[in-house]
Amino acid sequence: MQYSYLIIDDNEAHVQETLSAFEGFPEYYCVGIAGNKADAVNKILELKPHIVFLEVNPKKKNTGLSLAVITDLYQYLDRLPYFVILTATQKFAFDAIKAGAQDYLLKPLDRFELRKTLFRFQKTNPETVNDTICIRSYGDYQFISLHDIVYLQADNNTTDFYLTSGRKLTAYKTLKHYEANLPLFFYRIHNSYIVNSNHVSRINTGKSLCYLNNGEVSISFSKTFKDNIDTIIRKIAPEYL
């Protein structure tokens, strides 16, 4: 199982420090970075990360606004992501817990302490995603493993599923429906396509092409969904972003 995390920090050096600390944890990948409260709230709602690392700097006057990222989210979500506060002092520990944070790590990050935080997260957030999907065409119900889906293609108000076996199945629901309901390793990269990131074998940003199934299939991605392409690259090879 892979878990996504979001970093909220306006200091590039500190962001790189946090990313480097995760090099020993391949099951975790960075889904995005936000530098202010508005961007953070928008990205959490859009990307739905499992964990959010929020840096609080006591030298900045907007520290309260940083913690307000957590409280603001209660307007939109019944269940918040797992919030971990990063800071150089214990001064804000009480305020952080009161705001709804689940953990608190001191800077500079210690990998042993980060490991314990990640274990606590996994213990309190067991994975519950079903690994099958039902594709219905009229009265025909087909149960397909999510891992066998290479990509989905919109066809007016229906969606075609392309499988590793080479089969194509048509479901009578829109691509938008599946975008909202598929698990986090599926990414929309075009108005007409959703890909299973586990089957991505190559991305050519110059030609705006995404290659799947060991290069057997190539499909276009659009600028509208470039952030999702960056997320796939970050997930597979974080050292190149």
C-alpha positions in Angstrom: 0.0 0.0 0.0 1.2 3.5 -0.8 0.3 6.6 1.1 0.2 10.2 -0.1 1.4 13.3 1.8 1.2 17.0 1.4 3.7 19.6 2.6 2.6 23.0 3.7 5.6 25.3 4.0 6.7 28.5 2.3 10.4 27.8 2.7 11.9 25.9 -0.2 14.9 24.7 1.8 12.7 23.3 4.5 10.5 21.6 1.9 13.6 19.8 0.4 14.6 18.8 3.9 11.2 17.1 4.5 11.3 15.4 1.1 14.8 14.1 1.8 13.7 12.6 5.1 11.2 10.5 3.2 13.9 8.8 1.0 13.9 5.8 3.2 10.1 5.3 3.0 9.2 4.3 -0.5 5.6 3.5 0.4 5.0 7.3 0.9 5.0 9.8 -1.9 4.5 13.6 -2.0 1.3 14.5 -3.8 1.8 18.3 -3.6 3.3 21.3 -1.9 1.5 24.5 -0.7 3.0 27.8 0.4 0.0 29.5 2.0 -3.3 28.7 3.7 -5.6 29.2 0.7 -3.5 27.0 -1.5 -3.2 24.4 1.3 -6.9 24.1 1.8 -7.6 23.9 -2.0 -5.0 21.2 -2.5 -6.2 19.1 0.5 -9.7 19.2 -0.8 -8.6 18.4 -4.4 -5.8 15.9 -3.8 -7.1 14.2 -0.6 -3.7 13.4 0.9 -3.5 10.8 3.7 -1.0 12.9 5.7 -0.4 16.6 5.9 2.9 18.0 7.2 2.4 21.6 8.3 5.4 23.7 9.3 4.8 26.3 12.0 7.5 29.0 12.4 7.3 30.9 15.7 9.2 33.8 14.1 6.4 34.5 11.7 3.3 36.6 12.6 1.0 34.3 10.6 1.6 31.2 12.8 -2.1 31.3 13.8 -3.1 31.3 10.2 -1.0 28.2 9.6 -2.9 26.3 12.3 -6.1 27.8 10.9 -5.6 25.5 7.9 -6.8 22.7 10.1 -9.7 24.4 11.7 -10.9 25.8 8.3 -11.1 22.3 6.9 -13.8 21.4 9.3 -16.2 23.5 7.2 -15.8 21.1 4.3 -14.7 17.7 5.6 -16.1 15.3 8.1 -12.8 13.5 8.4 -9.5 15.4 8.1 -6.2 14.0 6.9 -3.6 13.0 9.5 -2.0 16.3 10.4 1.6 16.4 11.6 3.1 19.8 12.8 6.7 20.5 12.0 8.5 23.2 14.1 11.7 24.0 15.8 10.1 24.5 19.2 7.6 22.8 21.5 5.9 26.1 22.1 2.9 25.4 19.9 2.3 21.8 20.9 -0.7 22.5 23.0 -2.3 24.8 20.4 -1.6 22.3 17.6 -3.3 19.4 19.5 -6.2 21.7 20.4 -6.6 22.7 16.7 -6.8 19.0 15.7 -3.3 17.9 14.8 -2.5 14.3 15.5 1.3 14.5 15.9 4.1 17.0 16.4 7.7 16.7 15.2 10.7 18.9 16.1 13.0 20.3 13.4 15.5 19.3 12.1 13.6 16.1 11.3 15.0 12.9 12.9 14.3 9.9 10.7 13.7 7.6 13.7 11.1 10.0 15.0 9.5 10.3 11.6 9.4 6.5 11.3 7.5 6.3 14.6 5.0 9.0 13.4 4.4 7.0 10.2 3.8 3.8 12.2 1.3 5.7 14.4 -0.4 6.9 11.3 -0.7 3.4 9.8 -1.9 2.0 13.1 -4.8 4.5 13.3 -5.6 4.5 9.6 -5.8 1.0 8.3 -6.4 0.7 4.6 -10.0 -0.1 3.7 -10.0 0.4 -0.1 -11.7 -2.5 -1.9 -9.4 -3.8 -4.7 -12.2 -4.7 -7.1 -14.7 -2.6 -9.1 -18.0 -3.6 -10.6 -18.5 -2.6 -14.2 -22.1 -2.8 -15.2 -23.5 -2.9 -18.7 -27.3 -3.3 -18.5 -27.9 -6.5 -16.6 -24.3 -7.7 -16.9 -22.1 -7.2 -13.8 -18.4 -7.8 -14.1 -16.0 -7.7 -11.2 -12.6 -6.5 -12.1 -9.4 -6.1 -10.1 -8.4 -2.4 -9.9 -4.8 -3.5 -10.6 -5.8 -5.0 -13.9 -7.1 -1.6 -15.2 -4.5 0.2 -17.4 -6.5 3.2 -18.3 -10.1 4.6 -18.8 -11.3 6.5 -21.8 -14.4 8.7 -22.0 -16.9 8.0 -24.7 -19.7 10.5 -24.4 -21.7 9.4 -21.4 -20.0 6.0 -21.1 -16.5 4.9 -20.1 -14.3 2.3 -21.7 -12.0 0.3 -19.4 -8.8 -1.0 -21.0 -7.3 -4.0 -19.1 -3.8 -5.6 -18.9 -5.3 -8.6 -20.8 -6.1 -6.4 -23.8 -9.8 -6.6 -23.2 -12.0 -3.5 -23.3 -15.1 -3.2 -21.2 -17.8 -0.4 -21.4 -19.5 1.0 -18.4 -22.6 3.2 -18.5 -21.2 5.9 -16.2 -19.2 9.0 -17.0 -15.5 9.4 -16.6 -16.2 12.1 -14.0 -18.0 9.5 -11.9 -14.9 7.3 -11.9 -12.5 10.2 -11.3 -14.4 10.8 -8.0 -14.6 7.2 -6.9 -11.4 5.4 -7.9 -8.5 5.1 -5.4 -5.6 7.4 -5.2 -3.3 5.6 -7.7 -5.6 6.6 -10.6 -5.1 10.0 -12.1 -6.9 12.0 -14.6 -4.5 13.4 -17.2 -6.8 14.5 -19.9 -10.5 15.3 -20.4 -10.8 11.9 -22.0 -8.4 9.8 -19.9 -7.7 8.4 -16.5 -4.6 6.3 -16.0 -3.5 3.7 -13.4 -0.2 5.1 -12.3 1.1 1.6 -11.4 1.1 0.9 -15.2 3.0 4.1 -16.2 6.3 3.2 -17.8 7.3 6.5 -19.4 6.3 10.1 -19.5 7.5 12.5 -22.3 6.7 16.0 -21.2 8.0 17.4 -24.5 5.5 15.5 -26.5 2.8 15.5 -23.7 2.6 11.7 -23.9 2.1 9.1 -21.2 3.2 5.5 -22.0 1.5 2.6 -20.3 1.9 -1.2 -20.1 5.6 -1.2 -20.8 5.2 1.3 -23.6 2.6 -0.7 -25.5 0.1 2.2 -25.2 0.7 5.9 -25.4 -2.0 8.5 -24.6 -1.9 12.3 -24.5 -2.0 14.4 -21.4 -3.2 18.1 -21.3 -1.8 21.2 -19.6 -5.0 21.3 -17.5 -3.9 18.1 -15.7 -0.1 18.8 -15.6 -0.2 18.8 -11.8 -1.3 15.2 -11.9 1.5 14.3 -14.3 4.0 15.9 -11.9 2.4 13.9 -9.0 2.9 10.6 -10.9 6.5 11.5 -11.6 7.0 12.5 -7.9 5.4 9.2 -6.8 7.6 7.0 -9.1 10.8 9.0 -9.1 10.8 11.8 -6.5 14.5 12.6 -7.1 13.7 14.0 -10.5 11.4 16.8 -9.3 
